[in-house]
């Protein structure tokens, strides 16, 4: 039954990674720098979700990232990864509690072990939405993530191009990590 989730099926479960690196603007230092992080992600499968003749299968996901031995995460996300088997479209809809939402999309074969999703401000299909403060101070112009699934691991490399009031040029804010499966989630049905 997991094949109904296409390339997303391998992501179902709970994952942890200790080798994350966030490269971003550090306001305290007034410069760009790298921040190592620990990450925990859960993907719970659901579906189908029917939109007329469209049948989506998805993963409900939550992720959190911690620097060093901090008690509270410095970054969290919640959202959905969706697969349309009829068209090969993959969607990632997520929200970050800084006042930003993203609907990134792309296409892949059902048995793909790597795929790329993109979004951009003003894109009619795969948009980025943000609150007033971010638009004025650190606007996300575009977003791209490449996911690669292995045997008991998955990794991602993502770049968010930011227009920051402190910098004259766009800043490529990057994150990457490799996560290892720590628990299995069963598919419905």
C-alpha positions in Angstrom: 0.0 0.0 0.0 2.9 2.4 0.6 3.4 2.8 -3.1 0.4 5.1 -3.2 2.6 7.7 -1.5 5.1 7.5 -4.4 8.6 8.9 -3.5 7.2 10.2 -0.2 6.5 6.7 1.1 10.0 6.2 2.3 9.8 9.2 4.5 7.0 7.9 6.7 8.3 7.6 10.3 10.3 9.5 12.9 13.8 10.8 12.1 16.8 12.5 13.8 19.9 14.2 12.5 22.8 15.7 14.4 24.8 17.1 11.5 22.6 20.0 10.4 24.1 23.3 9.3 22.2 26.6 9.0 24.0 29.4 7.2 22.2 32.7 7.8 22.6 36.3 8.8 23.5 36.5 12.6 22.0 39.8 13.9 24.1 39.7 17.1 27.3 39.5 15.1 26.1 41.6 12.1 27.4 39.0 9.7 26.6 35.7 7.9 27.7 32.6 9.8 27.0 28.9 10.2 25.0 27.3 13.0 25.2 23.5 13.6 21.9 22.0 14.7 20.1 18.8 15.9 16.8 18.0 14.2 13.8 15.8 14.9 11.2 15.2 12.2 8.0 13.1 12.2 6.0 12.1 9.0 2.6 10.5 9.6 1.0 9.1 6.4 -2.7 9.8 5.5 -4.9 9.6 2.5 -6.4 9.6 0.1 -7.6 13.2 0.1 -10.0 13.6 -2.9 -10.3 16.8 -4.9 -12.9 15.8 -7.5 -11.0 13.3 -9.6 -7.7 14.0 -8.0 -6.4 11.6 -5.2 -3.6 12.9 -3.0 -1.7 10.8 -0.5 0.3 12.7 2.1 2.5 13.0 5.1 1.5 15.2 8.1 4.9 16.5 9.3 6.5 18.4 12.2 10.1 19.3 12.5 12.1 21.1 15.2 15.8 22.2 15.3 18.1 22.9 18.3 21.4 24.5 18.7 23.9 22.7 20.9 22.2 21.8 24.2 19.4 24.4 24.1 16.1 23.4 25.7 13.9 25.2 23.2 14.2 24.8 19.4 15.3 27.8 17.4 13.2 26.7 14.4 10.0 24.7 14.0 7.7 23.9 11.0 4.4 22.1 10.6 2.7 21.1 7.4 2.0 18.5 4.7 3.9 16.7 2.0 1.5 15.6 -0.8 1.8 13.2 -3.7 -0.4 13.1 -6.8 0.3 9.8 -8.4 -1.6 10.6 -11.6 0.5 13.6 -12.5 3.8 13.0 -10.5 3.4 16.3 -8.7 4.9 16.6 -5.2 3.8 19.5 -2.9 5.2 20.6 0.4 2.9 23.0 2.3 4.3 24.4 5.5 4.2 27.2 8.0 6.9 28.6 10.2 5.8 30.5 13.3 7.6 33.7 12.1 4.7 34.7 9.9 5.6 32.7 6.8 3.8 30.0 4.7 5.2 28.2 1.7 3.7 25.9 -1.0 6.6 24.4 -2.8 6.1 22.0 -5.7 7.8 19.9 -8.3 7.5 16.6 -10.2 9.1 13.2 -9.8 8.6 9.6 -10.8 6.8 7.3 -8.3 10.1 5.4 -7.6 12.3 8.5 -7.5 14.9 8.6 -4.7 15.7 12.3 -5.2 13.4 15.3 -6.1 13.5 19.1 -6.0 10.7 21.5 -5.0 10.6 25.2 -5.6 8.5 28.3 -4.5 8.7 32.0 -5.1 7.0 35.2 -4.0 4.3 36.0 -6.5 4.4 32.6 -8.2 0.8 31.7 -9.1 1.3 28.0 -8.6 4.0 27.6 -5.8 3.9 30.8 -3.7 5.5 32.1 -0.6 3.4 34.3 1.8 4.8 36.3 4.6 3.7 38.9 7.2 4.4 42.6 7.1 7.5 42.5 9.3 9.3 39.9 7.1 8.4 41.7 3.9 10.1 44.8 5.2 13.1 43.3 6.9 13.9 39.7 5.6 11.7 38.8 2.7 11.9 35.3 1.3 12.2 35.8 -2.5 12.5 32.2 -3.4 12.8 28.7 -1.9 14.3 25.5 -3.2 14.9 22.1 -1.6 16.4 18.9 -2.9 15.5 15.7 -1.0 17.5 12.5 -1.4 16.2 9.3 0.2 18.6 6.4 1.1 18.3 3.2 3.0 17.2 4.3 6.5 18.3 7.9 5.9 17.2 10.9 4.0 18.9 14.2 3.4 17.9 17.7 2.2 19.7 20.8 1.0 17.6 23.9 0.8 18.2 27.5 -0.1 16.0 30.4 0.7 17.0 33.6 -1.1 16.4 36.5 1.3 16.2 40.3 0.6 17.5 41.6 3.9 17.5 45.3 4.9 21.1 44.9 6.3 22.6 43.6 3.0 22.8 45.2 -0.4 22.5 41.9 -2.3 20.2 38.8 -1.9 21.4 36.4 0.8 21.3 32.6 0.1 20.1 31.3 3.5 21.0 27.6 3.4 20.2 24.6 5.5 21.2 21.0 5.1 21.0 17.8 7.1 21.0 14.0 6.9 18.5 12.3 9.1 18.3 8.6 10.3 15.1 6.7 11.0 14.3 6.1 14.7 10.7 4.8 14.4 8.4 3.5 11.8 4.9 4.9 11.1 2.3 2.5 9.6 0.3 3.4 6.5 -3.5 3.6 6.9 -5.7 0.9 5.5 
